């Protein structure tokens, strides 16, 4: 009897050890086969992906080009009140993209049940990487402005007609008093503002491109027609609103036609390119594999930190703390309403994409 009890206890202990040791592999196997269930049809999903490539490209191009062509309408010029409200709407869209789309996706990926609890669900990797991404974005923003100011401080401009000299960043007037120095200060401020808008546009596009490629890759690798069909409409609206935000930044950056065309092109083709890459890798790429979850989760976290910083610091704070809105309370209220509307519509999109 005693030997039977010992054997019984030993057998229970062995079963427990086997269960614990195989829990990770069982979870990974479940994750690998999880995507095999549901309404999967490769032929039908391929047709939907081709439709998605065309429609997403068109909606992206329309969204990013709308602000660029606003100069043709006097009511939508960059110095008009309506343009300020439209820009506030686009900033709200970008803010919601970071908080409501990219960040939750990263949480889902990096806290997946496919991973062991320690360390993936013990440590908040998503917020940690997003925080580092925001700091790196600040560094890029700061260093770019510092390099520009250093360049201006070393510049020496000599005007042979009036003897004005700009040396080490200080204006010395020899013939015409301080009036011309004030004009040079205004020119320098305008140059700094233009450079800042260009840095914002470039960094913002970089964050949006990373997010767009990840979205396209996931769609291209999937053969679930029930998931792809509603995603097409949701991503089209998503890209159009996001493009409006980027287009407003490009408009203020005052790039020449060639640079604008390049940036519009890259924004418009990144999601379709991600879909094509996903189609090509569909045989070897699994969106629920541990490696894919880690890579996509970290990329989404980086993109979220960048987008959140850009939306809050470079777009919203810079605009609402500026002279135009601080001296016009009515315009400020309309702009806040536009931010909430843009963020609200983009948050609603999070239900589908």
C-alpha positions in Angstrom: 0.0 0.0 0.0 2.8 2.4 0.9 4.6 1.6 -2.3 1.5 2.2 -4.3 1.1 5.7 -2.6 4.7 6.5 -3.3 4.3 5.5 -7.0 1.1 7.5 -7.2 2.7 10.7 -5.8 5.8 10.2 -8.0 3.6 9.8 -11.1 1.7 13.1 -10.3 5.0 14.9 -9.8 6.3 13.6 -13.2 3.1 14.7 -14.9 3.5 18.2 -13.4 7.1 18.5 -14.6 6.2 17.4 -18.1 3.3 19.9 -18.3 5.5 22.8 -17.1 8.4 21.9 -19.4 6.2 21.6 -22.4 4.0 24.7 -21.7 6.1 27.0 -23.9 6.3 24.6 -26.8 2.6 23.9 -26.6 1.8 27.6 -26.6 4.1 28.2 -29.6 2.5 25.3 -31.5 -0.9 26.7 -30.7 0.2 30.1 -32.0 1.5 28.6 -35.2 -1.8 26.7 -35.8 -4.0 29.5 -34.6 -4.0 31.2 -38.0 -5.0 28.0 -39.8 -8.6 28.1 -38.5 -11.4 30.3 -39.9 -12.4 31.3 -43.4 -9.2 30.9 -45.3 -9.2 31.0 -49.0 -5.9 31.8 -50.8 -7.5 32.5 -54.2 -10.2 34.8 -52.9 -7.7 36.6 -50.5 -5.3 37.2 -53.4 -8.0 39.0 -55.4 -8.8 41.1 -52.3 -5.0 41.9 -51.9 -4.8 43.2 -55.5 -7.8 45.4 -54.9 -6.2 46.6 -51.7 -3.0 47.5 -53.4 -4.8 49.8 -55.9 -7.3 51.4 -53.6 -4.8 52.0 -50.7 -2.4 53.6 -53.2 -5.1 55.9 -54.6 -6.5 56.9 -51.2 -3.0 57.6 -49.8 -2.1 59.8 -52.7 -5.4 61.7 -52.5 -4.9 62.3 -48.8 -1.3 63.5 -48.9 -1.9 65.7 -52.0 -5.0 67.5 -50.8 -3.1 69.9 -48.5 -0.4 70.4 -51.2 -3.0 71.7 -53.7 -4.7 73.9 -51.1 -2.6 76.9 -52.3 -5.0 77.0 -55.3 -7.9 77.9 -52.9 -7.5 81.2 -51.2 -9.5 79.9 -48.2 -6.9 77.1 -47.6 -3.7 79.1 -47.8 -1.3 78.4 -44.9 -1.9 81.8 -43.3 -5.7 81.4 -43.3 -7.8 80.4 -40.2 -9.4 77.5 -42.1 -6.0 76.0 -42.8 -5.2 76.2 -39.1 -8.4 74.2 -38.3 -7.7 71.6 -41.0 -4.1 71.2 -39.7 -5.4 70.7 -36.2 -7.7 68.0 -37.5 -4.8 66.3 -39.2 -2.7 66.5 -36.0 -5.5 64.8 -34.1 -5.5 62.0 -36.6 -1.7 61.5 -36.2 -2.1 61.6 -32.4 -4.8 58.9 -32.5 -2.7 56.8 -34.9 0.0 56.5 -32.3 -2.1 55.9 -29.3 -5.1 54.0 -30.7 -3.6 52.0 -33.6 0.2 51.5 -33.3 0.7 51.3 -29.5 -2.1 48.7 -28.9 -0.8 46.5 -31.7 2.6 46.5 -30.1 1.1 45.5 -26.7 -0.7 42.6 -28.4 2.4 41.4 -30.2 4.9 41.6 -27.3 2.5 40.4 -24.6 1.2 37.5 -26.7 0.4 34.2 -25.1 2.9 32.7 -27.4 5.7 33.9 -25.1 6.6 32.8 -21.6 5.3 35.1 -18.9 8.9 36.0 -17.8 10.1 38.4 -19.1 7.5 39.3 -21.8 4.5 39.9 -19.5 6.6 40.9 -16.5 8.2 43.9 -18.1 6.4 46.5 -20.3 8.7 46.3 -23.4 6.2 48.3 -25.5 6.2 51.5 -23.4 9.9 51.2 -22.7 10.8 51.1 -26.4 8.2 53.8 -27.2 9.8 56.0 -24.5 13.3 55.5 -26.0 11.9 56.3 -29.4 10.4 59.6 -28.2 13.7 60.6 -26.6 15.7 59.7 -29.8 13.2 61.8 -31.8 13.8 64.7 -29.5 17.5 64.2 -30.0 17.2 64.3 -33.8 15.0 67.4 -33.5 17.3 69.1 -31.2 20.6 68.3 -32.9 19.2 69.4 -36.3 18.3 72.8 -34.9 21.6 73.1 -33.1 23.6 72.3 -36.2 21.7 75.0 -38.1 22.3 77.6 -35.4 26.0 76.7 -35.2 26.2 77.1 -39.0 24.5 80.5 -38.8 26.8 81.6 -35.9 29.9 80.9 -38.0 28.6 82.5 -41.1 30.0 85.9 -42.2 27.9 87.9 -44.5 29.4 91.1 -45.9 27.4 93.6 -47.8 29.7 95.8 -49.9 27.0 98.5 -50.4 26.2 99.4 -46.8 29.0 97.7 -44.8 26.7 95.5 -42.8 28.4 92.5 -41.2 27.0 89.4 -39.5 29.7 87.7 -37.5 29.4 85.0 -34.8 25.6 85.4 -34.9 25.8 89.1 -33.8 24.8 91.9 -36.2 27.1 94.9 -36.3 25.8 97.9 -38.3 28.3 100.4 -39.6 26.3 102.7 -41.8 22.6 102.2 -41.5 21.7 101.8 -37.9 19.7 99.0 -36.3 16.9 98.7 -38.7 18.7 96.4 -41.0 19.8 94.2 -38.1 16.1 93.7 -37.2 15.4 92.6 -40.8 18.3 90.1 -40.6 16.9 88.8 -37.3 13.5 88.3 -38.9 15.1 86.4 -41.8 17.1 84.2 -39.4 13.9 83.4 -37.5 12.1 82.5 -40.8 15.0 80.3 -41.8 14.9 78.5 -38.4 11.1 78.0 -38.6 11.4 76.6 -42.2 14.1 74.2 -41.1 12.0 73.0 -38.1 9.1 72.3 -40.4 11.3 70.3 -42.7 12.7 68.3 -39.8 9.2 67.6 -38.6 8.1 66.5 -42.1 11.0 64.1 -42.6 10.8 62.5 -39.1 7.0 62.2 -39.3 7.2 60.5 -42.7 9.8 58.1 -41.3 7.5 57.0 -38.5 4.4 56.7 -40.8 6.4 54.6 -43.3 7.5 52.1 -40.7 3.9 51.7 -39.5 2.5 51.5 -43.0 5.0 48.7 -44.0 4.0 46.7 -40.9 0.3 47.0 -41.8 0.9 46.0 -45.4 3.1 43.0 -44.4 0.5 41.6 -42.1 -2.3 41.9 -44.7 -0.1 40.4 -47.5 0.9 37.4 -45.4 -2.7 36.6 -44.3 -5.0 34.4 -46.4 -8.1 35.1 -44.2 -10.6 36.8 -46.6 -13.0 37.6 -43.7 -10.2 39.7 -42.1 -8.9 41.3 -45.3 -12.3 42.5 -46.7 -13.1 45.0 -43.9 -9.5 46.0 -43.5 -9.3 47.4 -47.0 -11.9 50.1 -46.3 -10.5 50.8 -42.9 -6.9 51.2 -44.1 -8.0 53.4 -47.0 -9.6 55.9 -44.6 -6.7 55.5 -42.3 -4.1 56.3 -45.0 -6.2 59.2 -46.3 -6.5 60.9 -42.9 -2.8 60.2 -42.1 -1.8 61.5 -45.5 -3.7 64.8 -44.8 -1.5 65.2 -41.7 1.7 64.6 -43.5 0.6 66.7 -46.5 0.0 69.7 -44.1 3.6 69.3 -42.8 5.0 69.1 -46.3 3.1 72.3 -47.3 4.7 74.2 -44.4 8.1 72.7 -45.2 8.0 74.5 -48.6 9.9 71.8 -50.4 10.4 72.1 -54.2 8.4 69.9 -56.5 10.9 67.1 -56.8 11.2 66.6 -53.0 7.5 66.8 -52.5 7.0 64.2 -55.3 9.5 61.8 -53.7 7.9 62.1 -50.3 4.4 61.7 -51.7 5.5 58.7 -53.7 7.1 56.9 -50.7 4.1 57.5 -48.5 1.7 56.3 -51.2 3.5 53.0 -52.0 4.8 51.8 -48.6 1.6 50.0 -47.5 1.1 48.4 -51.0 4.8 47.5 -51.0 4.3 45.9 -47.6 1.4 43.9 -49.0 3.5 42.7 -51.9 6.4 41.7 -49.6 3.8 39.9 -47.4 2.5 38.0 -50.4 6.0 37.0 -51.4 6.9 35.8 -47.8 3.5 34.2 -47.1 5.0 30.7 -47.5 7.7 31.3 -44.9 6.3 34.2 -42.9 3.8 33.5 -40.1 2.3 36.6 -38.4 1.9 34.5 -35.2 5.4 33.1 -35.1 7.5 34.3 -32.1 10.1 36.0 -34.3 7.5 37.9 -36.3 5.7 39.0 -33.2 8.9 40.4 -31.6 10.1 42.2 -34.7 6.7 43.7 -35.6 6.0 44.5 -31.9 9.3 46.4 -31.5 8.8 48.3 -34.8 5.3 49.3 -33.8 6.6 50.5 -30.4 9.3 52.6 -32.1 6.7 54.1 -34.5 4.3 54.8 -31.6 6.8 56.8 -29.6 7.9 58.8 -32.6 4.3 59.6 -33.7 3.2 60.5 -30.2 6.1 62.8 -29.7 5.6 64.5 -33.1 1.9 64.9 -32.6 2.1 66.4 -29.1 5.3 68.4 -29.2 6.0 69.5 -32.8 2.4 69.7 -34.1 -0.1 70.4 -31.4 2.0 72.2 -28.7 3.8 74.3 -31.3 0.5 75.4 -32.9 -1.6 76.0 -29.8 1.2 77.9 -28.0 1.9 80.0 -31.1 1.0 83.7 -31.5 -1.9 83.1 -33.9 -4.0 80.8 -31.6 -3.0 82.5 -28.4 -4.4 85.8 -29.7 -7.6 84.4 -31.1 -9.7 82.5 -28.6 -12.5 81.6 -31.1 -10.0 80.1 -33.5 -8.4 78.2 -30.6 -11.8 76.6 -29.7 -12.5 75.6 -33.3 -9.0 74.1 -33.5 -9.5 72.1 -30.3 -12.8 70.8 -31.7 -11.0 69.8 -34.9 -8.3 67.9 -32.9 -11.0 66.0 -31.0 -12.9 65.3 -34.2 -9.8 64.0 -36.0 -8.7 61.9 -33.0 -12.2 60.6 -32.5 -12.7 59.5 -36.1 -9.3 57.8 -36.1 -10.0 56.1 -32.8 -13.3 54.8 -34.3 -11.2 53.2 -37.1 -9.3 51.2 -34.5 -12.3 49.0 -34.3 -11.5 47.6 -37.8 -7.9 48.4 -38.4 
